[in-house]
Amino acid sequence: HLSPTRCEIALSDMRTTMRLRQFARAMSTKPAVKPACPNFSSGPCAKRPGYSLEGLKDAPLGRSHRAKVGKAKLSGAIDQTRALLETNGLPSDYLIGIVPASDTGAVEMAMWSLLGPKPVTVVHFEAFGTDWHTDITKQLKLTDVTELKGDYGVLPDLDKIDWSNDVVFTYNGTTAGVRCPASWSPPADRTGLA
């Protein structure tokens, strides 16, 4: 087997460079067909009618929601929400908060709204499940809690779950790259939430 010559190496490098340039040109080409409604924002979700960038003139771009300006904006949004809801009958002693509009936010709201009447089993083996265990024991302060913990990225023995309890678990642990087996699911005859 002969080693490639300098000329062959240079030719290979040129071909690679040409392919990269072709790829870059293809990626910078505008699509030939535009969507029927091009007014999309993050999400993706359609922008409201009358949307204008002018509405973002005081947006704290590049700042965390934890920064002073971010906290002030969140506080203002909560105050406006309270004013709107109280004029429509919300009791003044109700708490109002802003949560992420994500799967994580949905699980948090479900836990705060539904857990408590029954014992709870928390199955965790990655970051979100561990956070939920902390929320259940330290924030909600539930006392009848069974912890079924696996090492980070390692599923615990799912056969040990007591399905008469309410069960909180992460099916697909993206932070650890581990998920429950595709063939596994909570039993249909369970008596607790899952």
PyMOL commands that set and color helices and strands:
alter all, ss='L'
color gray80, all
select helices_A, chain A and resi 6-28+53-56+68-86+103-114+127-139+158-160
alter helices_A, ss='H'
color red, helices_A
select strands_A, chain A and resi 120-124+145-149+166-169+172-173+178-179
alter strands_A, ss='S'
color yellow, strands_A
deselect
rebuild
show_as cartoon
